Amino acid sequence: MPLNIIIGAQWGDEGKGRFTDLMAADTDAVARFSGGDNAGHTVTVGDEIFKLHLIPSGIIHEKATCVIGNGVVMNPAVFIREMDALAERGVDVGPGRLKISRACHIITPAHLALDKAKEMQLGTGKIGTTLRGIGPAYMDKIGRSGIRAGLFAHPEELAEAIHAHIETHNKTLTKIYGAEPVDATAVAADYARYAQRLAPHLTDASVLLDKSLRAGLSVLAEGAQGTFLDIDHGTYPFVTSSSPTAGGALTGLGVGPKMVGRVIGVCKAFTSRVGSGPFPCESDGETAVRLRGTGANPWDEFGTTTGRARRVGWLDLVMLRHASRINSFTDIALTKLDILSGLAEIPVCVAYKLDGEVIDYFPYSLEELGRCEPVFDVLAGWQEDVTGCRTWDDLPQAAQKYIEYIAKDAQTPISYVSVGPGRAQVVDVSAVNLLG
């Protein structure tokens, strides 16, 4: 069976975790391929809410083997806390189910300290990172000075490597940023203990996944962040430090392109982002409050990882077309349709106006993007509550037309529409011909 890939089509927080959970029910292995615990995937099962940052969302299903790929940077302290929290709730997180690539790079307290120090130095020009040490860890990886998870099999060697790593970064922390140094001895001892706990989970993820695919098993690649946070194709420099795109899935797992089946783009029915950078469709005032919610429930627009209120605005189809081109989406999963219920009209951005000229593409230049004004088409809204809808015919006609409009503009079928946070609150529209 092929490798199916779930990708965020916007700036992250699109609801990838719940569709990973949905597809994991019929999947043999679920693998994370990028990012670290800066991700925040929420899965709602009945009255239970699982918030995951590192462990793949498929862990909630008993069948799925879960894999941390080589493209991930992993904080072992966070990983172990997440394992323990799941185990307390009866989830199997043993070595037979949960695997870590030996080539996965490790995040340390020095990376966290550097992340915080750099953001403080940038002041008003800060990137808006989650302060989880992600960027500094990838810098070490690219600079060929990182520490990989394979050393978990050798706790004493790991402790020596961690001690030297901390002392090296302490020079930067104290002399460049004027920050407090990290206790190298204490951290080295901590990581030696983590190694003893995590060594049984080590594997060659590329070999494991290749064997699984060749044996006819199904593998799902779970994306973190979104296309517009990609280091190459996102709104640079306000991006993450890895490649949360379909191409990143291949390099982040060690799987070739001939193995790929579906590439599912997850897209909100509106747009949101966390952090700094241009946002052409951004709304404020009552509209922002309406789209964002109050923070009273996990479906509201507040970061799973940071708790920060997300910036919100109407759906940007210029972005969606760009994401579909970058990733070759085979189909789209549309989330949060229920948030739009009760609106008389729903604006949709179909183009930008740049210096008086209408353009239909996403500018490469951040400076140009900052000057773009959205060109809206206005669609009819609907008043009905859609949270109980389970079939295409259950949806109000105006909601159907909204979904059709998006599919036709993106020239990509829409397979799923979520109408609430619950696991069952999904409408399967894969059989509906939305492209005409």
C-alpha positions as CSV (number, residue, x, y, z in Angstrom):
1,M,0.0,0.0,0.0
2,P,1.2,3.6,-0.6
3,L,2.5,6.3,1.8
4,N,-0.3,8.8,2.4
5,I,0.8,12.3,3.6
6,I,-1.1,14.9,5.6
7,I,0.0,18.4,5.1
8,G,-1.1,21.8,6.6
9,A,-2.2,24.1,3.8
10,Q,-1.9,27.3,5.7
11,W,0.2,28.6,8.7
12,G,-0.3,25.5,10.8
13,D,-3.1,24.8,13.4
14,E,-5.4,23.6,10.6
15,G,-6.6,20.5,12.4
16,K,-4.1,17.9,11.0
17,G,-4.2,15.9,14.2
18,R,-7.8,15.1,14.0
19,F,-7.5,13.9,10.4
20,T,-4.4,11.9,11.3
21,D,-6.5,10.3,14.0
22,L,-9.4,9.7,11.6
23,M,-7.2,8.0,9.0
24,A,-5.1,6.1,11.6
25,A,-8.1,3.9,12.3
26,D,-7.3,2.1,9.1
27,T,-3.5,2.6,9.0
28,D,-0.7,0.3,10.2
29,A,1.9,3.0,10.9
30,V,1.8,6.8,11.5
31,A,5.1,8.7,11.3
32,R,6.1,12.3,12.2
33,F,8.6,13.7,9.7
34,S,9.3,17.3,10.7
35,G,9.3,19.8,13.5
36,G,9.4,19.0,17.2
37,D,7.2,19.8,20.2
38,N,6.4,23.2,18.7
39,A,3.6,21.2,17.1
40,G,0.3,20.9,18.9
41,H,-2.2,18.3,17.7
42,T,-5.5,18.0,19.5
43,V,-7.6,14.8,19.2
44,T,-11.1,14.6,20.9
45,V,-12.4,11.2,21.6
46,G,-15.8,11.3,23.3
47,D,-15.3,13.4,26.4
48,E,-11.5,12.9,26.4
49,I,-9.1,15.4,24.9
50,F,-5.6,14.3,23.9
51,K,-3.1,17.1,23.3
52,L,0.0,15.8,21.6
53,H,3.2,17.6,20.7
54,L,5.7,15.0,19.7
55,I,4.1,11.6,19.6
56,P,2.1,10.9,16.4
57,S,-1.7,11.4,16.7
58,G,-2.2,7.8,15.6
59,I,-1.0,6.6,19.1
60,I,-4.7,6.8,20.2
61,H,-5.5,3.8,18.0
62,E,-4.3,0.4,19.3
63,K,-3.4,-0.9,15.8
64,A,-1.0,1.8,14.6
65,T,2.8,1.7,15.1
66,C,4.0,5.3,15.6
67,V,7.4,6.5,14.4
68,I,9.5,9.6,15.0
69,G,11.3,10.2,11.7
70,N,14.8,11.5,11.1
71,G,13.4,14.9,10.1
72,V,12.1,15.6,13.6
73,V,14.0,17.3,16.4
74,M,13.1,15.7,19.7
75,N,13.3,17.0,23.3
76,P,13.6,13.7,25.2
77,A,12.2,15.3,28.4
78,V,9.0,16.4,26.7
79,F,8.8,13.0,24.9
80,I,9.0,11.1,28.1
81,R,6.4,13.3,29.8
82,E,4.1,12.8,26.9
83,M,4.7,9.0,27.1
84,D,3.9,8.9,30.8
85,A,0.7,11.0,30.4
86,L,-0.6,8.7,27.7
87,A,0.3,5.6,29.7
88,E,-1.6,6.9,32.7
89,R,-4.7,7.1,30.4
90,G,-4.2,3.5,29.3
91,V,-2.5,4.1,26.0
92,D,0.3,1.6,25.0
93,V,3.5,3.6,24.4
94,G,5.9,0.6,24.7
95,P,8.9,0.0,22.3
96,G,6.7,-2.3,20.2
97,R,4.4,0.5,19.3
98,L,6.5,3.7,19.5
99,K,9.7,4.0,17.5
100,I,12.4,6.7,17.3
101,S,14.7,7.1,14.3
102,R,18.4,6.8,15.3
103,A,19.0,9.8,12.9
104,C,16.5,12.0,14.8
105,H,18.3,15.0,16.3
106,I,18.0,15.9,20.0
107,I,17.0,19.2,21.6
108,T,18.8,20.3,24.8
109,P,18.3,23.0,27.4
110,A,21.0,24.9,25.6
111,H,18.8,25.1,22.5
112,L,15.9,26.4,24.6
113,A,18.1,29.0,26.2
114,L,19.5,30.2,22.8
115,D,16.0,30.3,21.3
116,K,14.8,32.6,24.2
117,A,18.0,34.8,24.1
118,K,17.8,35.4,20.4
119,E,14.1,36.3,20.4
120,M,14.7,38.7,23.3
121,Q,17.5,40.3,21.3
122,L,15.3,40.7,18.2
123,G,12.8,42.7,20.3
124,T,9.9,44.0,18.1
125,G,11.4,42.2,15.1
126,K,11.2,38.8,16.7
127,I,10.1,35.8,14.7
128,G,7.5,34.7,17.2
129,T,8.8,31.2,17.8
130,T,7.4,28.8,20.4
131,L,10.7,29.0,22.4
132,R,11.0,25.2,22.3
133,G,14.6,25.3,20.9
134,I,13.5,24.1,17.5
135,G,15.5,26.6,15.4
136,P,18.8,26.2,17.3
137,A,18.5,22.4,17.1
138,Y,18.1,22.6,13.4
139,M,21.0,25.0,13.2
140,D,23.2,22.5,14.9
141,K,21.9,19.8,12.6
142,I,22.7,21.8,9.4
143,G,26.0,22.9,10.9
144,R,26.9,19.3,11.5
145,S,27.4,19.7,15.2
146,G,24.1,18.2,16.4
147,I,23.5,15.1,18.6
148,R,21.4,12.3,17.2
149,A,19.1,9.9,19.0
150,G,21.3,6.9,18.1
151,L,23.5,7.8,21.1
152,F,20.6,6.8,23.4
153,A,22.0,3.3,23.0
154,H,25.3,4.5,24.6
155,P,24.4,6.6,27.7
156,E,28.0,7.4,28.7
157,E,28.9,8.6,25.3
158,L,25.8,10.6,25.1
159,A,26.5,12.3,28.5
160,E,30.0,13.2,27.3
161,A,28.6,14.6,24.0
162,I,25.9,16.6,25.9
163,H,28.4,18.0,28.3
164,A,30.7,19.3,25.5
165,H,27.7,20.6,23.6
166,I,26.4,22.6,26.6
167,E,29.8,24.1,27.3
168,T,30.2,25.2,23.7
169,H,26.8,26.9,23.6
170,N,27.4,28.5,27.0
171,K,30.1,30.6,25.4
172,T,27.5,32.0,23.0
173,L,24.9,32.5,25.7
174,T,27.2,34.4,28.1
175,K,29.4,36.3,25.7
176,I,27.0,37.1,22.9
177,Y,23.6,37.4,24.6
178,G,24.7,38.1,28.2
179,A,22.5,35.2,29.4
180,E,23.0,32.8,32.2
181,P,24.9,29.6,31.4
182,V,23.3,26.1,31.5
183,D,24.5,23.6,34.0
184,A,26.4,21.1,31.7
185,T,27.0,18.5,34.4
186,A,23.4,18.3,35.5
187,V,22.0,18.2,32.0
188,A,24.5,15.5,31.0
189,A,23.3,13.4,33.9
190,D,19.6,13.9,33.0
191,Y,20.2,12.9,29.4
192,A,22.0,9.7,30.4
193,R,18.9,8.8,32.3
194,Y,16.7,9.6,29.4
195,A,18.9,7.4,27.2
196,Q,18.3,4.4,29.4
197,R,14.5,4.9,29.1
198,L,14.4,5.6,25.3
199,A,17.1,3.2,23.9
200,P,14.6,0.4,23.5
201,H,12.6,2.6,21.1
202,L,15.4,3.2,18.6
203,T,15.0,1.9,15.1
204,D,16.2,2.6,11.5
205,A,13.0,4.3,10.5
206,S,13.7,4.4,6.8
207,V,14.2,0.6,6.7
208,L,11.2,0.0,9.0
209,L,8.9,2.1,6.8
210,D,10.2,0.7,3.5
211,K,9.7,-2.9,4.7
212,S,6.2,-2.0,5.9
213,L,5.2,-0.5,2.5
214,R,6.7,-3.3,0.5
215,A,4.8,-5.8,2.7
216,G,1.6,-4.0,1.7
217,L,1.0,-2.2,5.0
218,S,-0.4,1.3,5.1
219,V,1.8,4.2,6.3
220,L,0.5,7.7,7.1
221,A,3.0,10.7,7.3
222,E,1.7,13.2,9.8
223,G,2.7,16.8,9.1
224,A,3.4,19.4,11.7
225,Q,3.1,23.2,11.1
226,G,2.0,24.2,7.6
227,T,3.1,25.0,4.1
228,F,3.5,28.7,4.8
229,L,5.9,28.0,7.6
230,D,8.2,26.0,5.3
231,I,11.8,27.2,5.5
232,D,11.9,27.5,1.6
233,H,8.3,28.1,0.5
234,G,6.8,29.9,3.5
235,T,6.8,33.6,4.6
236,Y,10.5,33.7,5.3
237,P,11.9,34.6,7.8
238,F,8.7,34.2,9.8
239,V,8.8,30.4,9.3
240,T,9.8,27.3,11.1
241,S,13.2,25.6,10.6
242,S,12.1,22.5,8.7
243,S,10.1,21.5,5.7
244,P,6.5,20.7,6.6
245,T,5.6,20.1,3.0
246,A,5.2,16.9,0.9
247,G,8.8,17.0,-0.1
248,G,9.8,17.3,3.5
249,A,7.9,14.1,4.3
250,L,10.1,12.1,1.9
251,T,13.4,13.5,3.3
252,G,12.1,13.4,6.9
253,L,11.3,9.7,6.7
254,G,13.7,8.4,4.2
255,V,11.0,7.2,1.7
256,G,11.1,7.6,-2.0
257,P,8.5,9.5,-4.1
258,K,7.3,6.3,-5.9
259,M,5.8,5.2,-2.6
260,V,3.4,8.2,-2.3
261,G,-0.3,7.7,-2.7
262,R,-2.5,10.6,-1.4
263,V,-1.3,14.0,-0.3
264,I,-4.1,15.4,1.8
265,G,-4.0,19.2,2.4
266,V,-5.8,20.2,5.6
267,C,-7.3,23.7,5.4
268,K,-9.5,25.7,7.7
269,A,-12.7,27.3,6.4
270,F,-11.0,30.6,7.3
271,T,-7.4,31.5,7.9
272,S,-5.3,31.8,11.1
273,R,-1.7,32.2,12.1
274,V,0.5,32.6,15.2
275,G,3.5,34.8,15.2
276,S,4.7,37.7,13.2
277,G,4.7,38.4,9.5
278,P,2.3,39.7,6.8
279,F,-1.3,38.4,6.7
280,P,-3.2,39.9,3.8
281,C,-6.7,38.6,5.0
282,E,-6.2,39.4,8.7
283,S,-9.4,40.7,10.4
284,D,-9.7,42.6,13.7
285,G,-12.5,43.8,15.9
286,E,-15.8,41.9,16.0
287,T,-14.9,39.7,13.0
288,A,-11.7,38.5,14.7
289,V,-13.6,37.7,18.0
290,R,-16.2,35.8,16.0
291,L,-13.7,33.6,14.2
292,R,-11.3,33.2,17.1
293,G,-13.7,32.4,19.9
294,T,-13.2,33.2,23.6
295,G,-10.8,30.4,24.5
296,A,-13.4,28.6,26.5
297,N,-13.1,25.3,24.6
298,P,-10.3,23.5,22.7
299,W,-12.0,24.3,19.3
300,D,-11.2,28.1,19.8
301,E,-8.3,29.8,18.1
302,F,-5.7,29.6,20.9
303,G,-2.4,27.7,20.3
304,T,-2.3,24.1,21.7
305,T,1.5,24.6,22.3
306,T,1.7,28.3,23.3
307,G,-1.8,29.2,24.4
308,R,-1.4,32.4,22.4
309,A,-4.5,33.9,20.7
310,R,-4.2,33.3,16.9
311,R,-4.5,36.0,14.3
312,V,-7.5,35.2,12.2
313,G,-9.1,36.3,8.9
314,W,-11.3,35.1,6.0
315,L,-10.3,32.2,3.8
316,D,-7.4,33.0,1.4
317,L,-7.7,31.0,-1.8
318,V,-4.5,32.5,-3.2
319,M,-2.7,30.7,-0.4
320,L,-4.6,27.5,-0.9
321,R,-3.8,27.4,-4.7
322,H,-0.1,28.1,-3.8
323,A,-0.1,25.3,-1.2
324,S,-1.8,22.9,-3.6
325,R,0.9,23.6,-6.2
326,I,3.8,23.2,-3.8
327,N,2.5,19.9,-2.4
328,S,0.5,18.4,-5.3
329,F,-2.6,17.9,-3.1
330,T,-4.7,14.9,-4.3
331,D,-7.5,16.1,-2.0
332,I,-8.4,18.6,0.7
333,A,-9.8,18.2,4.2
334,L,-11.7,21.3,5.2
335,T,-12.0,22.0,8.9
336,K,-14.0,24.3,11.2
337,L,-17.0,24.8,8.8
338,D,-19.2,25.1,11.9
339,I,-17.5,28.3,13.0
340,L,-19.0,30.1,10.0
341,S,-22.6,29.1,10.8
342,G,-24.8,32.1,11.6
343,L,-23.1,34.6,9.2
344,A,-25.2,36.3,6.6
345,E,-22.3,36.7,4.2
346,I,-18.8,35.1,4.0
347,P,-16.0,36.9,2.2
348,V,-13.4,34.7,0.4
349,C,-10.1,36.1,-0.9
350,V,-9.7,35.2,-4.6
351,A,-6.8,37.6,-5.5
352,Y,-4.6,40.3,-4.2
353,K,-4.2,44.0,-5.3
354,L,-0.6,44.9,-5.3
355,D,0.2,48.6,-6.1
356,G,-3.1,48.9,-8.0
357,E,-2.6,45.7,-10.0
358,V,-4.7,42.6,-9.4
359,I,-2.5,39.4,-9.0
360,D,-3.6,35.8,-8.5
361,Y,-0.4,34.4,-7.1
362,F,1.3,34.5,-3.7
363,P,4.3,36.9,-3.9
364,Y,7.8,35.6,-3.1
365,S,8.8,39.0,-1.6
366,L,7.7,39.5,2.0
367,E,7.8,43.2,1.4
368,E,5.4,42.9,-1.5
369,L,3.1,40.6,0.4
370,G,2.9,43.2,3.1
371,R,1.6,45.7,0.5
372,C,-1.1,43.3,-0.8
373,E,-4.7,44.0,-0.2
374,P,-7.2,41.1,-0.5
375,V,-9.7,41.0,-3.3
376,F,-12.9,39.4,-2.0
377,D,-15.8,37.5,-3.5
378,V,-18.7,37.4,-1.1
379,L,-20.7,34.2,-0.7
380,A,-24.0,33.7,1.0
381,G,-23.8,32.4,4.5
382,W,-26.1,30.0,6.4
383,Q,-27.9,30.1,9.7
384,E,-28.3,26.4,10.4
385,D,-26.2,24.6,13.1
386,V,-24.0,22.1,11.1
387,T,-22.4,20.3,14.1
388,G,-24.9,17.4,13.7
389,C,-24.4,17.0,10.0
390,R,-22.9,13.6,8.9
391,T,-23.7,13.5,5.2
392,W,-23.5,15.9,2.2
393,D,-27.3,16.1,2.1
394,D,-27.4,17.1,5.8
395,L,-25.4,20.3,5.0
396,P,-27.3,23.5,4.3
397,Q,-27.3,24.5,0.6
398,A,-25.3,27.6,1.2
399,A,-22.6,25.5,3.0
400,Q,-22.5,23.1,0.1
401,K,-22.0,26.0,-2.3
402,Y,-19.2,27.3,-0.1
403,I,-17.4,23.9,-0.2
404,E,-18.0,23.6,-4.0
405,Y,-16.6,27.1,-4.5
406,I,-13.4,26.3,-2.6
407,A,-12.8,23.0,-4.5
408,K,-13.4,24.5,-7.9
409,D,-11.1,27.5,-7.2
410,A,-8.3,25.2,-5.9
411,Q,-9.0,22.6,-8.7
412,T,-8.7,20.0,-6.0
413,P,-11.4,17.6,-4.6
414,I,-12.5,18.0,-1.0
415,S,-12.8,14.7,0.7
416,Y,-13.7,15.6,4.3
417,V,-15.3,18.5,6.1
418,S,-15.2,18.8,9.8
419,V,-18.2,20.3,11.6
420,G,-17.0,20.2,15.2
421,P,-14.1,19.1,17.4
422,G,-15.3,15.6,18.0
423,R,-13.9,12.5,16.3
424,A,-17.3,11.7,14.7
425,Q,-18.0,15.3,13.6
426,V,-16.7,14.8,10.1
427,V,-18.7,14.7,6.8
428,D,-17.2,12.4,4.2
429,V,-17.8,14.1,0.8
430,S,-15.3,12.1,-1.2
431,A,-18.1,10.6,-3.4
432,V,-19.5,14.1,-4.3
433,N,-18.3,15.5,-7.6
434,L,-17.4,19.0,-6.5
435,L,-15.3,19.9,-9.5
436,G,-18.3,19.6,-11.9
